[in-house]
Amino acid sequence: MRSELFSQAHNEVHSGERYTLQNPRLLRVSLGPDVIAAKGVMVAYTGQVQFRHEGAGSVAKVMKRVLTAEDQPLMRMTGQGQVYLARRAAHVFTMELEGEGISVGGHSLLAFDAALQWDIHRTGTAMVGAGLFNTTVGGHGTVALTSDGQPLILDCSQQPVFVDTDAAVCWSANLKPSLVSSMSAMSFIGRGSGEAVQYSFHGPGFVVVQPSESV
């Protein structure tokens, strides 16, 4: 059988790393230690792998997930094998945490080492229509995230950075963003820009932005 499909560009990528990008939109995770992933992102696997629902782990986390909009269901992947993860052909990238933490939206969280600590927290000051919550992940290990398009990283240490709430992928956990409104009086009579609420970041750290407001 002959086809351009069988070109080297479409072959599996092998490496000694646990997390290996097969292409910009598909990630392979080699299991050994457990990995936590968002439900619905597994597209294929090989070997002896088990998938089970990952509970919140504490009463406090359960209550946060019940009471907030941050309700990304998670699954624990255990066993020995290779698991392939993707989300609607979004770009995938990984971050190696070395004692730091990041705050990430459920729509961008793909997978992370089960040894990392995670929790749910409010982002910014509550505003009408903007009760926003994120998941913080911290410790030592790898986190895999998705971006709807090629991600951009912005430095928040030199001056304030304003980001649409749907375009923010993740940011340094030490940053405490506030929610600001650019809504003017014209917005109330149908002539506003549509960009009513943004995160405002300022301090030592970074924010990753996707070129899309899709969630």
Backbone bond lengths (Angstrom), bond angles and torsions (degrees), N, CA, C in turn:
res aa  C-N    CA-C-N  psi(-1)  N-CA   C-N-CA  omega(-1)  CA-C   N-CA-C  phi
1 M - - - 1.470 - - 1.518 108.94 -
2 R 1.331 117.41 137.13 1.457 122.20 179.34 1.525 109.89 -126.03
3 S 1.317 115.42 137.82 1.457 121.51 177.52 1.513 109.13 -168.14
4 E 1.340 116.25 147.77 1.464 119.35 174.73 1.521 111.15 -63.57
5 L 1.344 116.65 -15.67 1.453 120.63 176.48 1.523 111.68 -59.87
6 F 1.338 117.05 -29.73 1.459 121.42 -176.83 1.522 113.40 -89.20
7 S 1.302 117.11 17.92 1.464 120.65 177.05 1.521 109.95 -71.78
8 Q 1.310 115.46 163.32 1.464 121.57 -178.36 1.524 111.65 -58.89
9 A 1.324 117.07 -29.52 1.467 120.84 -177.39 1.522 112.53 -62.52
10 H 1.344 117.45 -23.35 1.456 120.79 -177.27 1.525 113.05 -103.21
11 N 1.322 116.98 3.60 1.462 119.87 179.31 1.521 111.42 -76.73
12 E 1.314 114.78 156.94 1.457 120.47 177.03 1.521 110.44 -64.55
13 V 1.328 115.79 140.74 1.462 121.76 179.47 1.521 108.55 -95.89
14 H 1.332 116.90 124.43 1.461 121.80 -179.84 1.529 109.98 -107.18
15 S 1.306 115.62 140.68 1.465 121.26 175.98 1.518 107.47 -156.12
16 G 1.308 115.87 172.04 1.451 120.02 177.56 1.518 112.98 -88.03
17 E 1.328 117.33 5.34 1.453 121.70 -177.54 1.524 111.12 -88.70
18 R 1.331 116.38 151.84 1.462 120.25 177.22 1.520 111.10 -70.05
19 Y 1.320 117.19 -37.97 1.461 122.19 -179.85 1.524 108.05 -109.95
20 T 1.323 117.74 116.73 1.461 121.89 -177.48 1.519 110.18 -131.74
21 L 1.320 116.41 122.22 1.456 120.33 175.29 1.523 109.40 -70.83
22 Q 1.322 116.69 126.18 1.454 121.25 175.63 1.523 110.82 -85.35
23 N 1.304 115.68 -29.38 1.455 125.40 170.23 1.525 105.51 -162.31
24 P 1.323 119.42 177.93 1.466 118.82 -175.08 1.524 115.10 -60.36
25 R 1.350 118.39 -11.95 1.459 120.41 -174.46 1.517 114.36 -123.58
26 L 1.334 116.56 7.90 1.462 120.42 -176.80 1.523 110.07 -139.96
27 L 1.331 116.07 128.72 1.460 122.50 -176.68 1.521 110.36 -115.96
28 R 1.338 116.06 137.16 1.462 120.75 172.57 1.519 108.95 -108.89
29 V 1.341 116.03 131.00 1.461 121.85 177.65 1.515 108.46 -115.28
30 S 1.329 116.67 126.45 1.459 122.07 176.24 1.523 108.36 -91.69
31 L 1.316 115.80 117.07 1.456 119.77 -177.27 1.513 111.68 -80.25
32 G 1.278 114.32 156.89 1.454 129.27 177.65 1.502 101.51 -174.26
33 P 1.361 117.21 -88.68 1.459 119.84 164.78 1.533 109.41 -64.29
34 D 1.332 116.16 151.75 1.459 120.87 -177.65 1.532 111.47 -64.47
35 V 1.319 114.04 153.76 1.466 122.14 176.18 1.523 108.19 -129.73
36 I 1.340 116.58 137.54 1.463 122.73 174.88 1.526 107.69 -97.58
37 A 1.323 117.03 132.88 1.462 120.90 179.51 1.516 109.85 -135.91
38 A 1.316 115.59 158.35 1.462 120.45 173.82 1.524 108.48 -68.14
39 K 1.310 116.42 141.62 1.457 119.66 177.22 1.525 109.68 -66.68
40 G 1.336 115.17 141.31 1.454 120.58 176.52 1.509 115.33 90.81
41 V 1.348 118.62 2.02 1.466 119.94 -177.73 1.533 113.07 -101.36
42 M 1.337 118.76 -5.38 1.456 121.00 177.38 1.528 109.09 -77.35
43 V 1.340 115.72 124.49 1.464 119.97 178.92 1.529 112.24 -109.00
44 A 1.341 118.13 -19.83 1.464 121.78 177.48 1.520 108.41 -168.20
45 Y 1.342 116.47 161.45 1.469 119.76 172.44 1.522 109.48 -158.74
46 T 1.321 115.00 160.15 1.466 122.18 173.78 1.520 107.85 -130.79
47 G 1.331 116.77 157.15 1.457 120.95 178.19 1.513 112.60 91.54
48 Q 1.316 115.42 -163.62 1.457 123.23 -178.88 1.529 108.57 -101.68
49 V 1.324 115.36 95.34 1.457 120.97 -174.73 1.527 108.91 -124.46
50 Q 1.301 115.68 137.08 1.469 121.24 176.14 1.524 108.68 -117.01
51 F 1.324 115.24 142.64 1.461 122.34 178.45 1.531 108.35 -120.79
52 R 1.307 116.66 129.70 1.456 119.19 176.43 1.516 110.24 -143.68
53 H 1.326 114.86 153.37 1.456 120.44 -179.47 1.524 110.38 -59.07
54 E 1.320 115.57 136.25 1.461 120.92 177.34 1.513 108.84 -100.83
55 G 1.312 116.85 111.84 1.457 121.21 178.71 1.512 111.79 -71.44
56 A 1.319 115.33 173.09 1.459 120.22 -177.97 1.524 112.24 -69.16
57 G 1.339 117.37 -26.10 1.452 120.30 175.93 1.506 115.09 92.29
58 S 1.323 118.26 -15.39 1.457 121.15 177.95 1.522 108.37 -158.35
59 V 1.320 116.28 158.65 1.462 120.88 178.70 1.521 110.30 -61.34
60 A 1.340 116.47 -39.02 1.462 120.08 -179.01 1.523 110.90 -61.54
61 K 1.335 116.97 -43.90 1.464 119.95 179.57 1.522 110.94 -67.06
62 V 1.327 116.47 -38.75 1.467 119.83 178.22 1.524 109.78 -58.56
63 M 1.332 117.17 -46.37 1.450 120.72 -178.52 1.527 110.98 -64.71
64 K 1.332 116.91 -38.90 1.461 119.82 179.00 1.523 110.63 -63.16
65 R 1.329 116.94 -41.45 1.462 119.85 -178.70 1.517 111.24 -70.20
66 V 1.330 116.82 -31.26 1.455 120.09 178.09 1.522 110.98 -72.61
67 L 1.334 116.24 -39.95 1.460 120.98 -171.16 1.522 114.09 -90.76
68 T 1.355 117.84 -9.86 1.457 120.10 -177.19 1.515 110.40 -115.79
69 A 1.319 114.47 171.22 1.458 121.19 177.77 1.526 110.91 -83.25
70 E 1.324 118.33 -7.24 1.463 121.23 -178.63 1.524 108.28 -85.57
71 D 1.318 115.94 84.64 1.456 121.06 -174.32 1.524 110.47 -125.04
72 Q 1.339 116.26 45.59 1.453 120.41 176.45 1.523 109.40 -69.31
73 P 1.340 118.76 110.48 1.464 119.76 179.02 1.532 110.62 -66.98
74 L 1.320 115.36 137.26 1.461 121.38 -177.21 1.519 111.03 -116.19
75 M 1.326 116.26 155.05 1.457 121.70 175.08 1.525 108.66 -131.73
76 R 1.333 115.29 150.57 1.461 121.66 177.10 1.525 108.23 -102.41
77 M 1.325 116.12 129.48 1.460 122.20 178.72 1.521 108.66 -105.95
78 T 1.327 116.83 121.46 1.461 122.05 -177.69 1.523 109.81 -127.99
79 G 1.323 115.51 161.73 1.457 120.74 176.28 1.513 112.17 115.38
80 Q 1.326 115.04 -156.90 1.462 122.25 179.65 1.523 108.08 -127.66
81 G 1.318 116.22 122.03 1.455 119.48 179.61 1.516 111.57 161.42
82 Q 1.319 114.76 -170.26 1.453 122.70 -179.81 1.526 108.66 -118.19
83 V 1.329 116.18 130.10 1.459 120.91 178.85 1.528 108.24 -118.70
84 Y 1.332 115.91 134.15 1.463 122.09 -177.90 1.525 108.34 -107.28
85 L 1.330 115.38 126.17 1.461 121.87 -172.89 1.525 111.27 -122.04
86 A 1.327 115.89 141.34 1.463 121.62 176.48 1.518 108.16 -159.99
87 R 1.337 115.93 160.76 1.467 120.92 177.14 1.525 109.32 -139.60
88 R 1.315 116.43 103.00 1.463 123.45 174.51 1.525 112.46 48.20
89 A 1.332 116.60 40.15 1.466 123.02 177.09 1.529 113.11 60.21
90 A 1.338 118.05 22.96 1.461 121.47 175.94 1.521 109.90 -73.11
91 H 1.329 117.15 155.76 1.454 121.66 175.64 1.531 109.70 -65.60
92 V 1.316 116.72 141.01 1.458 122.86 -179.80 1.526 109.12 -114.74
93 F 1.329 116.75 137.47 1.461 120.64 172.23 1.522 108.52 -144.11
94 T 1.317 116.32 156.69 1.463 121.33 -179.05 1.519 109.97 -117.42
95 M 1.342 115.00 154.39 1.458 121.80 175.47 1.521 108.12 -130.76
96 E 1.324 116.27 133.23 1.458 121.90 177.71 1.520 108.44 -97.06
97 L 1.314 116.90 109.85 1.459 121.25 -179.74 1.524 109.62 -85.18
98 E 1.315 116.08 134.16 1.465 122.27 -179.21 1.518 109.25 -124.30
99 G 1.323 114.69 56.82 1.455 120.21 -178.13 1.518 112.78 96.67
100 E 1.336 117.45 -9.93 1.458 120.58 178.94 1.530 109.91 -88.06
101 G 1.321 114.85 -177.91 1.455 120.58 176.70 1.510 111.01 -140.27
102 I 1.318 115.69 158.50 1.452 120.89 174.71 1.524 108.86 -132.16
103 S 1.315 115.17 154.81 1.455 122.15 173.31 1.519 107.06 -108.34
104 V 1.323 117.39 128.21 1.459 120.81 -172.81 1.521 110.45 -138.85
105 G 1.328 115.99 142.58 1.451 121.25 176.97 1.516 111.16 -77.63
106 G 1.336 116.89 149.57 1.452 120.64 -178.65 1.515 113.09 -58.95
107 H 1.355 117.08 -29.63 1.455 119.55 -179.28 1.519 112.06 -72.02
108 S 1.333 118.53 -11.23 1.461 121.94 -179.19 1.523 113.38 -111.82
109 L 1.328 118.04 -13.85 1.462 121.50 -176.55 1.527 109.67 -78.96
110 L 1.348 116.99 118.18 1.463 121.46 -178.89 1.524 111.00 -100.25
111 A 1.343 117.54 -53.95 1.468 121.11 -177.81 1.527 109.32 -164.71
112 F 1.340 115.93 160.67 1.460 120.24 174.92 1.521 109.26 -159.18
113 D 1.339 115.65 157.74 1.458 120.94 177.76 1.523 109.90 -60.53
114 A 1.332 116.21 135.69 1.454 120.65 -177.61 1.522 112.18 -64.70
115 A 1.329 117.84 -19.61 1.464 121.11 179.55 1.531 112.31 -73.49
116 L 1.323 118.29 -15.64 1.461 121.27 178.49 1.529 110.62 -73.59
117 Q 1.318 116.58 153.75 1.455 121.64 177.47 1.528 108.78 -93.88
118 W 1.331 116.20 143.04 1.462 119.06 178.05 1.523 110.48 -141.10
119 D 1.317 115.26 154.93 1.461 121.50 178.75 1.523 107.97 -159.28
120 I 1.323 116.00 171.11 1.460 122.31 179.90 1.525 108.58 -112.06
121 H 1.332 116.78 138.07 1.458 119.42 -178.98 1.515 109.93 -144.81
122 R 1.314 115.41 157.75 1.465 121.55 176.89 1.516 109.56 -77.48
123 T 1.325 116.79 141.29 1.459 120.68 177.20 1.520 108.93 -111.36
124 G 1.308 115.25 124.88 1.453 120.21 177.52 1.515 112.57 75.20
125 T 1.318 114.91 -176.49 1.453 122.92 178.23 1.519 109.16 -91.48
126 A 1.317 116.80 134.01 1.462 120.02 -176.71 1.523 110.67 -59.82
127 M 1.346 115.04 134.85 1.455 122.50 175.33 1.517 107.83 -132.74
128 V 1.296 117.03 167.30 1.454 120.49 178.48 1.524 109.05 -61.36
129 G 1.320 116.33 124.33 1.459 120.98 178.74 1.504 113.83 75.44
130 A 1.334 118.64 10.33 1.464 119.46 -175.26 1.513 111.43 -139.29
131 G 1.324 116.85 47.09 1.452 120.43 174.34 1.509 108.99 -83.55
132 L 1.340 117.47 87.75 1.454 122.70 -167.74 1.516 111.27 -103.49
133 F 1.328 115.93 142.38 1.462 122.67 -179.95 1.518 109.22 -135.51
134 N 1.330 115.97 145.47 1.457 122.74 178.91 1.522 109.90 -128.65
135 T 1.323 115.07 170.67 1.458 121.69 173.76 1.519 108.96 -106.82
136 T 1.324 116.95 128.05 1.460 120.69 174.40 1.523 108.91 -96.30
137 V 1.330 115.38 138.22 1.459 122.21 177.87 1.518 107.25 -129.25
138 G 1.336 117.13 131.27 1.454 119.47 -177.12 1.518 112.57 -150.96
139 G 1.341 114.29 166.74 1.463 120.59 179.52 1.511 110.95 120.36
140 H 1.330 115.77 -145.49 1.463 122.08 179.65 1.525 108.87 -118.91
141 G 1.317 116.51 115.76 1.453 120.68 -179.99 1.516 111.18 159.47
142 T 1.317 116.39 -171.90 1.456 122.57 -174.36 1.518 111.40 -108.88
143 V 1.319 115.74 139.95 1.456 123.44 174.01 1.519 107.70 -121.39
144 A 1.320 117.10 134.88 1.463 121.97 175.75 1.523 108.60 -110.60
145 L 1.329 116.19 131.34 1.460 122.58 -176.44 1.521 110.20 -126.92
146 T 1.329 115.51 161.80 1.455 119.97 175.20 1.513 110.16 -121.26
147 S 1.331 115.05 151.28 1.449 122.44 177.79 1.519 107.99 -134.19
148 D 1.311 116.82 134.35 1.453 121.48 178.87 1.528 108.32 -78.40
149 G 1.332 115.03 79.87 1.456 122.38 -172.31 1.516 110.38 109.35
150 Q 1.321 116.91 174.63 1.462 121.85 -178.26 1.519 110.07 -65.49
151 P 1.351 119.21 123.53 1.467 120.97 -176.22 1.527 112.93 -74.21
152 L 1.319 114.96 155.33 1.460 123.18 176.21 1.518 108.03 -123.50
153 I 1.332 117.79 135.76 1.460 121.58 177.89 1.528 108.75 -107.13
154 L 1.337 115.92 131.53 1.456 122.18 -178.03 1.526 110.03 -119.43
155 D 1.324 115.86 135.95 1.463 122.85 178.17 1.522 109.33 -83.29
156 C 1.320 116.83 125.23 1.472 121.21 -177.22 1.519 112.66 -99.67
157 S 1.321 117.62 2.00 1.460 120.37 -172.05 1.527 113.25 -80.93
158 Q 1.333 118.71 -25.29 1.457 120.86 -173.75 1.520 113.58 -90.40
159 Q 1.323 116.19 -35.01 1.454 120.42 -178.76 1.528 108.60 -157.86
160 P 1.332 118.34 161.29 1.458 119.91 179.54 1.531 111.44 -60.82
161 V 1.318 114.97 141.94 1.455 122.11 177.46 1.531 107.61 -120.80
162 F 1.326 116.86 129.21 1.459 122.52 -178.53 1.521 109.18 -111.01
163 V 1.333 116.47 128.26 1.462 121.48 -173.35 1.521 109.78 -132.86
164 D 1.313 116.87 134.05 1.454 120.67 173.60 1.523 109.37 -56.52
165 T 1.320 117.24 136.89 1.467 120.08 -174.76 1.525 112.84 -62.13
166 D 1.338 118.33 -28.76 1.455 120.96 179.13 1.524 112.62 -84.67
167 A 1.336 117.48 -12.98 1.461 121.15 -179.06 1.524 112.61 -96.37
168 A 1.339 118.20 -11.15 1.463 121.71 -179.89 1.527 109.69 -78.50
169 V 1.327 116.64 119.11 1.466 121.91 178.97 1.523 110.19 -84.44
170 C 1.329 116.44 -53.74 1.471 121.80 179.23 1.514 108.61 -162.10
171 W 1.350 115.80 168.44 1.451 120.52 175.89 1.519 109.46 -155.34
172 S 1.332 115.24 166.46 1.462 121.21 178.67 1.524 109.22 -58.20
173 A 1.337 115.88 133.01 1.461 120.24 -174.78 1.519 112.46 -64.17
174 N 1.336 118.12 -23.60 1.465 119.89 -179.69 1.526 112.25 -74.66
175 L 1.327 117.94 -16.91 1.453 120.57 177.81 1.523 109.94 -75.58
176 K 1.300 116.43 138.22 1.459 122.22 178.95 1.528 108.25 -117.78
177 P 1.313 117.42 87.87 1.464 119.18 -175.62 1.524 111.86 -69.64
178 S 1.311 114.51 152.06 1.456 120.19 170.95 1.520 107.75 -111.36
179 L 1.317 115.93 159.89 1.460 120.85 176.60 1.521 108.30 -99.21
180 V 1.314 115.19 127.23 1.460 120.30 -179.63 1.522 108.54 -122.03
181 S 1.310 115.61 154.03 1.464 121.08 -179.28 1.522 109.98 -116.46
182 S 1.314 114.79 132.02 1.458 120.03 174.95 1.519 110.38 -100.76
183 M 1.327 115.79 11.91 1.464 120.62 -176.53 1.528 110.41 -68.39
184 S 1.301 115.24 130.18 1.456 121.14 176.77 1.524 109.23 -110.65
185 A 1.297 115.59 177.00 1.472 119.20 179.56 1.514 110.99 -60.27
186 M 1.343 117.93 -30.53 1.458 121.28 -179.73 1.517 111.72 -64.80
187 S 1.333 116.56 -25.97 1.457 120.30 -178.87 1.518 111.84 -63.46
188 F 1.307 116.66 -28.65 1.460 120.53 -175.90 1.533 112.48 -79.95
189 I 1.329 117.04 -10.81 1.462 119.40 179.12 1.527 111.10 -117.65
190 G 1.353 115.46 24.00 1.456 119.83 171.83 1.507 115.80 84.68
191 R 1.341 118.52 13.33 1.463 120.05 -179.27 1.518 112.60 -117.92
192 G 1.323 116.73 16.32 1.459 120.06 179.83 1.513 111.55 -76.77
193 S 1.329 116.90 169.69 1.459 122.10 -178.31 1.515 112.48 -76.86
194 G 1.341 117.57 -19.57 1.462 120.76 -174.68 1.515 112.64 90.91
195 E 1.339 117.38 -10.28 1.464 122.05 179.85 1.520 108.43 -98.61
196 A 1.330 117.27 72.71 1.459 120.98 -168.01 1.522 113.49 -82.06
197 V 1.341 118.40 -37.10 1.466 121.18 -172.42 1.524 109.59 -130.84
198 Q 1.335 114.90 134.08 1.463 120.42 177.76 1.526 110.10 -135.25
199 Y 1.333 115.23 159.09 1.460 121.06 166.45 1.524 108.03 -80.33
200 S 1.322 116.27 142.23 1.453 122.13 172.07 1.525 108.81 -114.94
201 F 1.336 116.45 118.71 1.464 122.30 -179.68 1.525 109.22 -112.95
202 H 1.324 116.13 138.52 1.461 119.97 173.29 1.521 108.37 -159.51
203 G 1.310 116.81 119.53 1.455 122.23 -179.77 1.512 110.24 149.80
204 P 1.332 117.59 176.98 1.460 120.79 -179.41 1.535 110.47 -67.81
205 G 1.311 116.49 112.84 1.451 120.70 -179.29 1.515 110.96 155.98
206 F 1.324 115.91 -171.42 1.456 121.61 -175.70 1.521 109.72 -139.32
207 V 1.322 115.12 162.44 1.452 122.37 171.14 1.522 107.79 -131.94
208 V 1.323 117.14 138.00 1.459 122.89 177.06 1.521 108.59 -101.25
209 V 1.335 115.56 128.63 1.457 122.01 -174.59 1.530 109.49 -118.62
210 Q 1.335 116.34 137.20 1.452 120.55 174.71 1.540 109.20 -98.92
211 P 1.341 117.70 150.37 1.461 120.59 -177.75 1.531 111.57 -82.30
212 S 1.313 116.24 47.42 1.450 121.25 -176.62 1.522 108.52 -163.59
213 E 1.328 116.07 151.51 1.451 120.92 174.22 1.514 110.90 -105.94
214 S 1.328 115.62 13.89 1.467 120.67 179.75 1.497 110.04 -76.51
215 V 1.350 117.89 142.73 1.461 121.89 176.90 1.513 108.78 -127.63
